[in-house]
Amino acid sequence: MTTTHKSPVDMLAEIGRALHGELWQRPLARDLGVHERQLRRWITEESPLPADHGIFPELRELLRRRAQVTAATAETLDQWMGAGHGR
């Protein structure tokens, strides 16, 4: 399935796994400030999750922040290893 053909629920699950691994639902609900039950309703499609829902810009920001932190941590590790550690 191409990215453009993924449903909002598919994107939610993919992002949740990218941020938190297989046990993503509770931490993602906490990140978004929504009750875990609401997240489950979206996943099971009990409640609609339109593509223009406000959580998607929040998710994009969470992903970007995680990428920045990961890149900065990798740089710190490179510097640490370059200083003779981790051999």
C-alpha positions in Angstrom: 0.0 0.0 0.0 1.5 3.3 -1.0 1.6 6.2 1.5 -1.0 8.2 -0.4 -3.5 5.2 -0.2 -3.1 4.6 3.5 -6.0 5.4 5.7 -5.8 7.8 8.7 -5.9 4.7 11.0 -3.0 3.1 9.0 -1.0 6.3 9.4 -1.8 6.5 13.1 -0.6 2.9 13.7 2.5 3.4 11.6 3.5 6.6 13.4 2.6 5.0 16.8 5.0 2.1 16.1 7.7 4.4 14.8 7.6 6.4 18.0 7.0 3.8 20.6 7.4 0.3 19.1 4.8 -2.5 19.3 3.3 -1.3 22.6 2.5 2.1 21.2 -1.1 2.8 22.0 -0.8 4.0 25.7 2.3 6.2 25.2 0.9 7.7 22.0 -2.4 8.5 23.7 -0.4 10.2 26.5 1.7 12.1 23.9 -1.5 13.4 22.2 -3.3 14.2 25.5 -6.2 11.9 24.6 -7.7 9.0 26.6 -6.4 5.6 25.5 -10.0 4.6 25.0 -10.4 7.3 22.3 -7.3 6.1 20.6 -8.7 2.6 20.5 -12.0 3.9 19.1 -10.1 5.4 16.2 -8.1 2.2 15.7 -11.2 0.0 15.6 -13.1 2.7 13.6 -15.8 3.0 16.3 -15.1 6.8 16.1 -14.2 8.5 12.8 -10.6 9.7 12.3 -10.7 12.0 9.4 -7.5 12.8 7.5 -7.7 16.4 8.5 -8.0 15.6 12.2 -5.9 17.9 14.4 -3.8 15.0 15.8 -1.9 14.6 12.5 0.0 18.0 12.7 0.8 17.0 16.3 2.1 13.6 15.2 4.2 15.2 12.5 5.8 17.5 15.1 6.4 14.6 17.5 8.1 12.7 14.7 10.3 15.7 13.8 11.3 16.3 17.4 12.2 12.6 17.8 14.3 12.8 14.6 16.1 15.9 15.9 16.8 14.3 19.3 17.9 11.1 17.7 20.3 12.9 15.3 21.7 15.0 18.2 22.2 11.9 20.3 24.0 10.1 17.4 26.3 13.2 17.1 27.0 13.1 20.8 27.8 9.4 20.5 30.1 10.0 17.5 32.0 12.7 19.5 32.2 10.5 22.6 33.6 7.6 20.5 36.0 9.9 18.8 37.4 10.9 22.1 38.6 7.4 22.7 35.5 5.9 24.4 33.6 2.9 23.3 36.5 1.0 21.8 
